Amino acid sequence: MISLHSLLLLFILSFTLGDSQKPKILMYMTSFGYSHFNFDCGIAKWLKEDGYEVHALVPVFPYLPNMTCDAIKATYYFNVPTNVGKAVFGKMKYGVANMVTNGIKSVIAELSYLGCEILFNDKELMKTIKNQNFSIGFAEYMDGCLSIYFSKIGAKSLINLNPTALQYPVYRNLGLFLSPASVPSVDESFSSGDTMNYWQRTWNIYVTFYEEFFYKPMFENVMVHFIAKFFPNQNLSPMDFRKNISLVVTNTNLFLDFAKPSNPKIIHVGGEFVNEPKKLQKTIEEIYSISTDGVVLISFGTLVDTDKATQIFKDSVKAVVKAYPNLQFIWKTNGQKKTTEFEELKNLHLVTWIDQQSILANPKTKLFFTHCGLNSLNEAAVFGVPMIAMPIFGDQHYNSALINKREIGIAISYLTVTPKELFSVFDEILKNPKYSQNSKLLSQKIKNNPLKGKDTFLKWIEFAAKYGNSYELDLGSAGMPRF
């Protein structure tokens, strides 16, 4: 028989647990690229570990593989127009830094509009989501309809996720004005980074204004359309929804980005998703066991089709591999097999899957030849591995400029690479100790950063859940007209 004392304890315990229950979170997870989805999933795992229940809203692209995240309680899917999504990839050209001026963002604006139409018109889905009583909404693209959608379902606080370095429009939404004469464009950066010459500064100013006056109105019009449609006669503007953004979370690290004006709402978490290295898989471990001078990792991410690489690039890799017979080279490819042209290279090992973090963590890994996606950059920086960066598209050009800036490697161009140049760069990094020394120093700074992004992020989420948006942190310049 239960005593009165036990019943009293049970009552107190149930009251305490009920009072401390954390709010539900809805996260729009971008399935457009693995690095974006992986970043979102990493955030979701932190939230789950901290006791939050996280649900996901995921767009489905028929020609892309489905991705899953084990931190998600439930997932709500909606289909995206196939032709528009493919048009985005059709605008990309390997090795060219032109993600602003090539027209891709107008395609993304169209994709945003059509995707939003599908999302808002699915009344059953909206009803299902609304009944979950989500308090906080997470998403990458707040300049489309998502800030409006979250408001429609009752989420009071918004968290803006950024798997890349923060782009100019994000700063503008916060009321921060970056000088295009000194801060490079994330999508069209030169390898010189923030030390641009006169011509480069001129082009960077042009790109910044091009985005501000040509593309920003496109996304603004998408927001205006859905505000009028779902909040009629309320005299609301896009800024009325953007002001609900409580935090901006970016995958950059304070020690591995160009210095810029900031705001307390910006949280840097770059490098904090790196896991404890696991034991190397057997085939990789065998490669390390036969290496005498070390191992070089070659990987260009998940979107780059190495089968379609130019012959001059393949010849350049072969020349370097031949020049260093005592180094073992691991090349992570996307489906490429060891064809006849590579068979003679006994120290080149082509694989289709790797545990990249465990390889970079191995002290025998001497160099990382990479496309310089932000996840790869962060991982190599955390483990102190020097890099050769050969950016393919998007923010990879910006990231590779950071490698030059910090002198933890050298950036080269996919469009002009030759066997002679690639050998020269390999030789410089392998023989000049400054790259290894700088990489190790940066690794220590990142690991010992007194401002831990994860801790700060989780405290702010708890704060936002309790108090909503902190309007006291908003700059008066947020939402200010251009003129």
ChimeraX attribute file (.defattr): number of C-alpha atoms within 10 A of each C-alpha:
attribute: neighborCount
match mode: 1-to-1
recipient: residues
	/A:1	4
	/A:2	6
	/A:3	7
	/A:4	9
	/A:5	9
	/A:6	11
	/A:7	11
	/A:8	10
	/A:9	11
	/A:10	12
	/A:11	11
	/A:12	12
	/A:13	12
	/A:14	10
	/A:15	11
	/A:16	11
	/A:17	10
	/A:18	10
	/A:19	9
	/A:20	8
	/A:21	11
	/A:22	16
	/A:23	16
	/A:24	19
	/A:25	26
	/A:26	27
	/A:27	27
	/A:28	23
	/A:29	26
	/A:30	24
	/A:31	20
	/A:32	17
	/A:33	13
	/A:34	16
	/A:35	20
	/A:36	19
	/A:37	20
	/A:38	20
	/A:39	22
	/A:40	24
	/A:41	22
	/A:42	16
	/A:43	21
	/A:44	26
	/A:45	19
	/A:46	17
	/A:47	20
	/A:48	17
	/A:49	10
	/A:50	12
	/A:51	13
	/A:52	19
	/A:53	20
	/A:54	23
	/A:55	23
	/A:56	24
	/A:57	19
	/A:58	22
	/A:59	20
	/A:60	19
	/A:61	19
	/A:62	13
	/A:63	9
	/A:64	14
	/A:65	12
	/A:66	11
	/A:67	16
	/A:68	14
	/A:69	16
	/A:70	10
	/A:71	20
	/A:72	19
	/A:73	12
	/A:74	12
	/A:75	16
	/A:76	15
	/A:77	12
	/A:78	14
	/A:79	13
	/A:80	21
	/A:81	15
	/A:82	14
	/A:83	10
	/A:84	18
	/A:85	19
	/A:86	15
	/A:87	14
	/A:88	17
	/A:89	12
	/A:90	10
	/A:91	14
	/A:92	18
	/A:93	14
	/A:94	14
	/A:95	19
	/A:96	17
	/A:97	25
	/A:98	19
	/A:99	21
	/A:100	19
	/A:101	16
	/A:102	13
	/A:103	14
	/A:104	19
	/A:105	20
	/A:106	18
	/A:107	17
	/A:108	19
	/A:109	21
	/A:110	17
	/A:111	21
	/A:112	22
	/A:113	21
	/A:114	15
	/A:115	20
	/A:116	20
	/A:117	14
	/A:118	14
	/A:119	21
	/A:120	19
	/A:121	11
	/A:122	12
	/A:123	11
	/A:124	10
	/A:125	15
	/A:126	16
	/A:127	11
	/A:128	12
	/A:129	18
	/A:130	15
	/A:131	11
	/A:132	14
	/A:133	15
	/A:134	22
	/A:135	22
	/A:136	25
	/A:137	27
	/A:138	30
	/A:139	21
	/A:140	21
	/A:141	17
	/A:142	24
	/A:143	24
	/A:144	25
	/A:145	26
	/A:146	25
	/A:147	28
	/A:148	24
	/A:149	21
	/A:150	27
	/A:151	17
	/A:152	15
	/A:153	19
	/A:154	18
	/A:155	23
	/A:156	22
	/A:157	27
	/A:158	30
	/A:159	23
	/A:160	20
	/A:161	25
	/A:162	21
	/A:163	21
	/A:164	24
	/A:165	22
	/A:166	18
	/A:167	15
	/A:168	21
	/A:169	17
	/A:170	16
	/A:171	19
	/A:172	16
	/A:173	21
	/A:174	23
	/A:175	18
	/A:176	19
	/A:177	16
	/A:178	16
	/A:179	14
	/A:180	19
	/A:181	19
	/A:182	16
	/A:183	21
	/A:184	30
	/A:185	27
	/A:186	23
	/A:187	24
	/A:188	23
	/A:189	27
	/A:190	21
	/A:191	24
	/A:192	19
	/A:193	23
	/A:194	22
	/A:195	16
	/A:196	19
	/A:197	10
	/A:198	10
	/A:199	9
	/A:200	18
	/A:201	19
	/A:202	13
	/A:203	19
	/A:204	23
	/A:205	18
	/A:206	15
	/A:207	21
	/A:208	25
	/A:209	14
	/A:210	14
	/A:211	18
	/A:212	15
	/A:213	11
	/A:214	13
	/A:215	20
	/A:216	17
	/A:217	14
	/A:218	21
	/A:219	24
	/A:220	17
	/A:221	16
	/A:222	20
	/A:223	26
	/A:224	18
	/A:225	14
	/A:226	21
	/A:227	21
	/A:228	14
	/A:229	11
	/A:230	13
	/A:231	13
	/A:232	10
	/A:233	9
	/A:234	9
	/A:235	9
	/A:236	13
	/A:237	14
	/A:238	22
	/A:239	15
	/A:240	12
	/A:241	23
	/A:242	20
	/A:243	19
	/A:244	20
	/A:245	25
	/A:246	26
	/A:247	23
	/A:248	24
	/A:249	25
	/A:250	21
	/A:251	24
	/A:252	25
	/A:253	21
	/A:254	18
	/A:255	16
	/A:256	20
	/A:257	17
	/A:258	20
	/A:259	10
	/A:260	13
	/A:261	9
	/A:262	14
	/A:263	15
	/A:264	9
	/A:265	18
	/A:266	18
	/A:267	24
	/A:268	22
	/A:269	22
	/A:270	30
	/A:271	25
	/A:272	19
	/A:273	18
	/A:274	16
	/A:275	10
	/A:276	9
	/A:277	14
	/A:278	12
	/A:279	12
	/A:280	17
	/A:281	12
	/A:282	9
	/A:283	10
	/A:284	16
	/A:285	12
	/A:286	11
	/A:287	17
	/A:288	22
	/A:289	11
	/A:290	14
	/A:291	16
	/A:292	12
	/A:293	15
	/A:294	19
	/A:295	25
	/A:296	22
	/A:297	21
	/A:298	21
	/A:299	22
	/A:300	22
	/A:301	20
	/A:302	13
	/A:303	12
	/A:304	16
	/A:305	13
	/A:306	17
	/A:307	12
	/A:308	9
	/A:309	12
	/A:310	12
	/A:311	9
	/A:312	15
	/A:313	17
	/A:314	16
	/A:315	16
	/A:316	18
	/A:317	21
	/A:318	18
	/A:319	17
	/A:320	20
	/A:321	20
	/A:322	15
	/A:323	13
	/A:324	15
	/A:325	16
	/A:326	15
	/A:327	21
	/A:328	24
	/A:329	28
	/A:330	22
	/A:331	21
	/A:332	21
	/A:333	21
	/A:334	20
	/A:335	13
	/A:336	15
	/A:337	13
	/A:338	14
	/A:339	9
	/A:340	8
	/A:341	10
	/A:342	16
	/A:343	11
	/A:344	12
	/A:345	16
	/A:346	12
	/A:347	21
	/A:348	22
	/A:349	20
	/A:350	19
	/A:351	18
	/A:352	11
	/A:353	11
	/A:354	17
	/A:355	13
	/A:356	16
	/A:357	19
	/A:358	18
	/A:359	26
	/A:360	25
	/A:361	18
	/A:362	18
	/A:363	12
	/A:364	16
	/A:365	22
	/A:366	20
	/A:367	25
	/A:368	25
	/A:369	20
	/A:370	23
	/A:371	27
	/A:372	31
	/A:373	24
	/A:374	22
	/A:375	22
	/A:376	23
	/A:377	26
	/A:378	24
	/A:379	23
	/A:380	27
	/A:381	29
	/A:382	25
	/A:383	25
	/A:384	27
	/A:385	27
	/A:386	28
	/A:387	33
	/A:388	24
	/A:389	28
	/A:390	23
	/A:391	28
	/A:392	25
	/A:393	22
	/A:394	23
	/A:395	23
	/A:396	26
	/A:397	32
	/A:398	30
	/A:399	32
	/A:400	30
	/A:401	29
	/A:402	25
	/A:403	27
	/A:404	19
	/A:405	19
	/A:406	17
	/A:407	18
	/A:408	25
	/A:409	28
	/A:410	24
	/A:411	24
	/A:412	20
	/A:413	17
	/A:414	19
	/A:415	15
	/A:416	10
	/A:417	16
	/A:418	18
	/A:419	16
	/A:420	11
	/A:421	14
	/A:422	19
	/A:423	18
	/A:424	12
	/A:425	17
	/A:426	19
	/A:427	14
	/A:428	15
	/A:429	21
	/A:430	14
	/A:431	11
	/A:432	10
	/A:433	10
	/A:434	16
	/A:435	24
	/A:436	22
	/A:437	16
	/A:438	19
	/A:439	24
	/A:440	19
	/A:441	15
	/A:442	21
	/A:443	22
	/A:444	15
	/A:445	16
	/A:446	24
	/A:447	14
	/A:448	10
	/A:449	13
	/A:450	8
	/A:451	13
	/A:452	17
	/A:453	22
	/A:454	18
	/A:455	11
	/A:456	13
	/A:457	22
	/A:458	15
	/A:459	12
	/A:460	16
	/A:461	18
	/A:462	15
	/A:463	14
	/A:464	21
	/A:465	19
	/A:466	12
	/A:467	11
	/A:468	19
	/A:469	21
	/A:470	16
	/A:471	11
	/A:472	6
	/A:473	12
	/A:474	17
	/A:475	14
	/A:476	10
	/A:477	13
	/A:478	17
	/A:479	17
	/A:480	12
	/A:481	6
	/A:482	6
	/A:483	3
